[in-house]
């Protein structure tokens, strides 16, 4: 799964072409419908891929053994060599993508009529729909302060529906603790593939870089979507109020005018730290405000993949 | 406007609190959820000291709520100058003085008169005053008209002079009637257009307000608006008062012997009024041979004890009680009940034949202790002496009457008596017209397709049938009538049908005749006609007819002061053949009252004691006692008056002067005035309205900043 540089360039310019307003999109109740809408609209705007999908690729021969399906016997080789050989084919999918979606309570915040969790679920579902359409195996792992649900990466009929159901669940975790779940994920995903982390990352980073580094060391390609509400980015509150932490429930009287500068400095430092270790570890980091169309995030994702010279976008149709 | 508890007005200073809070208020109360506070530090709570007050209307509402609360606790009321003291327009005052028997205790009467005189002395020349007394009923001593007829300077002394001539009676207390009498006097005077006077009116009650006062009369009517009520109560120093009352008939023993030594057991009830201190009392029969009986009765309790009593003693005796502080109710008079002769005359031809009606009539009137029946018989065509027939209590006519008998029976009916006419044949219906002098009845012999008829549609409103009104006795359907005469209803003029046969024809009816009435039966009770004589209804029916005919009332065995006493038939105003008999009643104080010949009710029972009816025959004694309620001398609980809306100050439109400090009467009056107006209720109602409005408004204003905050956050 990859996109060519040319395609990525063409997609990046598609940002202005009638992207779906997230407010309107989130009003659709069905997550599946939201994902399909984004993906289909997105694909309609792409050129057709010059690579026709060919998932059945020959890899090697193996000597026939009783019990093997005779349909896979290479009769031509038998004619030439008088021996029975079985043709082995390449696996239908060549990418195993796991979506790591944050289900902590901080994701339940939203100032635009929908929460970050809804946005993150839509983004993850969109990616899953897109990848699944290419024949890639997609899995999902939800986490908060510990690992939540785990759906192994598959590309089977019905799997996408289960995946959507998992993503649709409301955030029910407590605090965001990136340390434990990341350590668990590193142990869980042994086979090489892609790991897409969708989270607000509003938690002490602690040893997140170490765990992400471990994933990279296993050969995973790691993509990080950091979902933030515009209000979190700008802290545009005006009136002093009693602010309640959604995760800890702690109340703090805050005068926004007095603390805004310090807040933004703290957030910038936090984001810089994230960007720093992402750059160091070769992780693609996408900061996605929730007022940004989902297609933009998808385009950025594919553009990034294109720049890295991935295998390209197969099966785009 | 004044306040009953002005100290609560100190609470008004709390009004400053919402003002300060509106000026110095933390800006936020709203909670804003946020994803994380990890980049945030707490700000110091900021208070705004502002010179400009926000939400002025809200502040006004909060201040108003505090003012209303303080005002409600302070119990406001409107005051105006005291009635009957004002120098301007005069006002009406009714002095209502209790003259019941309980006012005979100690110096209560003198105290009440003194209070009334003090009130009279306060009246002004423009006031209109009436003086009323009450015991069982209200009596006018001096009306408003009498008051204004006297020169202004002499009015108070004239009224005081009339008061001085009064004495307490022996009657019971009916405070309700007394108050209604006073209210009516005021209403009548208000209707008098010539009386130029203010609208305020006051009733001052000088009474001991004893617990036994009756108030039932007030329950049926509302106390008039604008009439102030003031209680000037008098209290006796002695707290213990007991009374004795005989519950059973002392001469109920059926002993035939005339020996006085035969002893009956008399059931005596001793009641100790609430609040009494003594508990031991002695009851003894006055006169020789009385054995004192000591018994303990706690205060507020009642005890019934048996007392030995000579079964055949004097016709009137007295029971004495001792041991309490007040002796006005310590004597109970007991009289032997009179034996009432019951004279029933049967007009018919049948002798003592079991197939005839007379046979059953005789057996319907057995001799009892209090009744001495005499059943006579005479042929239907025999003339009768009107003086003899006047002593008869019931004529039963069961045969077509001869002309000679008609005049005597019509004279009998004119005395207000009843004749029972049995239509034993259709021809007998003609006698109805002859006896009543009006239109007659026509009747035919009825045919019974079922073999018998039964009674339906009984009218229990008639006094003879009233005893059957109870559902347990109201079933007449078991009586079968083999024969009856069908009376043509079109020929009945002024008749009242008391029962009908199941074919719809009248079975029993009454026809007015002169002062009396004709009770007509369409079927007899002899076996050929019906089973009525065998029914349990037969005897009560005939006795009911006798009692309604003779005006006897068998229910009352004791008389209290003021009760009318029915004189017995042999003592009532009738003639016996030798000319009018002079009759008189000797009262307990020795005075005699001559009775008119037609007097049947004696009403001059104004004192307790033994009354003797003296006539040509055996003198008859009856006892009149003090009403038991009069012995309940404990003060009436204030709640009783409150329940009837008679708390002091009721009416509430009268005016008062400014209270004089330390003047208990004035303070009490003010409390009564406040209680009558109850303005605090309106203050509480206003408070609730203000609080609801404040809550709504505060919610509305609270949502607005929150919305603004959200919008700010979103932007």
Interface residues (C-beta under 8 A of the other chain):
Chain A: X106 X107 X108 X109 X111 X112 X116 X200 X202 X203 X204 X229 X230 X231 X232 X236 X237 X238 X239 X240 X241 X242 X243 X244 X245 X246 X247 X248 X250 X251 X252 X253 X254 X255 X258 X259 X262 X263 X266 X267 X270
Chain B: X27 X28 X29 X30 X31 X32 X33 X34 X35 X36 X37 X38 X39 X40 X41 X42 X43 X45 X46 X705 X708 X709 X710 X712 X713 X714 X715
